[in-house]
Amino acid sequence: MFDRNLKKLAKFLKDNNLVIATAESCTGGLLSSRFTDVSGSSDFVKLNFVTYANQAKEDILNVSSEILNSYGAVSPQCAEAMAKGLKERTGCDIALCTTGIAGPTGGSREKPVGLMYVSAFYKDKMLIKKVKLFPIFPRKFMKFLFTQKAIDLAIEVLK
């Protein structure tokens, strides 16, 4: 079931000569890995980043320190800035970004473990989705579920 949406997205990207790029924080490269698990992914994946630290978000994606200081890395504002910076940096057709808290430690009352913001930017359309998962899942499974939500959002932004 999980791979069905990924394969559907990959086929659409290939068939339409579209390039996707990812910038990941909480998913730590797993989203990129899932894309490159698809045979022929070199047709639609050109450049991905793991921007785990705030400094990486600033240096690579041009996320402003004002956004990071005012709203934090786990925020819709950061997710949006990541997608805009990724699109500008890579020239991709679709920018897909994740930022959140995979746990099992960390988080706060305002930003608990299991919170993620995912952004998808295609043409002039920016979608940002807040994802809240129960913090009962092991970290690896939490990251996998986050990537699934990102893939689903990429499909949605293309509609």
N, C-alpha and C positions, 0 to 999 in steps of 0.2 A: 504494500500500500504506500509506504513512504517513498519508495523509489519511483512509483508511477508519476507523481507530480514532478519529480526531478527530471525524469526521462521526457515527460511532456514539455517541460520548459526547455530542455536541451534541444529537442527536435525543433521547437519553434525558433529558437535562437539560430540554429544552423540553417533552417529553411529560409529565414529572412535575413541572413547575413548580418546578424546583430552580435555585438560584443558586450559581454558583461564583465564588470570588475567588482571586487569585494574589498571592503575595509572592515576588519573584524576586531572587536575587543573581547567581549565575553566568550565568543565562540573560538577564539584562539587559532584560527586557520582551518577549523573543521568544515566550515562552509566551502571554502576554497577546495579542500580535499574532496568533498562530496562532488563538487562540479567536475574535478579532474578525474574522478573515478569513472566518469562516463566516457566510453570510447569515442574518439573524435573530438574531445573537448578543446583541443588546440584550435579548432575552427572558431570557437566563441569565447574562450578564456585567454586573455593576453597578459593581464597584470593584476595581482592581488596583494593586499597588505594586511599584516597583523599589526594594528596600532593599539597595543595593549595599554601602554603608559600614556598619560596626558601629554607628555612632551612629544611622543610620536604623533599623536593627533594634531598637535600644533605644527610640528616640523614637516610632516608628510602630507597632511590633509588641509593645512592652513585653518584649523579650528582655532578661533581666537581665545586668548587667555581670559577675556571678559566672559565668554560663554562658559568656559570651564570653571571659573571662579564664582560666577553668579548662579549657574544652574547645575553644575557638576557634569561629569562625563556620562552619567546615567540620566539622560534627560532627552526630551524630544528636540530641544534646541541643539544639543550636541549631535544627535542622530542626523538632523537636517544638515548641519554644517559639515559633517563627515561626508554625506552624499554629494553635496555641492563641491567640496574640495576634491573628492575622488573623481568626479566627472571631469572637473577642470584639469586635474593632474594627469589623467589617463586618456582622455578623449573617448571614453567608452560610450556606448549607447545607453546602457543601464548600469547605474551605480547602486550597489546593494550593501548596506552597512548594518552592523550589530553593535550594541553597547548595552551592558547590563551586569547583573550579579548572579553568577552561577553557583556560588556557595561551595561547600555547606556553611562556611563561616563568612563573616562580613555582613554587609547590609545594615539597615537601620529601620526604625519604624516607618519613616517616610519612603525609604528605598530598600525594601526587604529582599532577601535572597529569593530568586525566581522572577525578579523584575528585569525586563529587557525592553529596549526601544529598538525597533528595526526601521530602517528607511530604505525606500526604493525610489529612484529618480530616473525618469525616462521622458525624453523630449522636454516638455514644460510641465510635466506632471510629477509632483512629489507626494508620495504617500508615506506617512509615519504611523506606525502601529505600536501601541503599548501592549506588551505581553506580560501576563502575570501567571506564573506556574506555581503550583504548590511546592514548598521547599522540602518536600519529603524525598525527592528524587536524588540519586547519587549525582555528583558533579558531571560525570561523562554523559549520563543520560539527559541531564538538564541541558547540556551543550547541544546534544543531538536534537532535542525538542526545539531549542532556539533556532537551530539551522532549518528545521522543517517550517517553522513560522516564517522565516526569511524567504525560503523558496516559495511558499504560498503567497507572500506579499509581492514577490517579483512577478508571479503569474498575474496577480491582480492589477499591478501597474501597467501591464501590457494590454489589458482589456479596454 
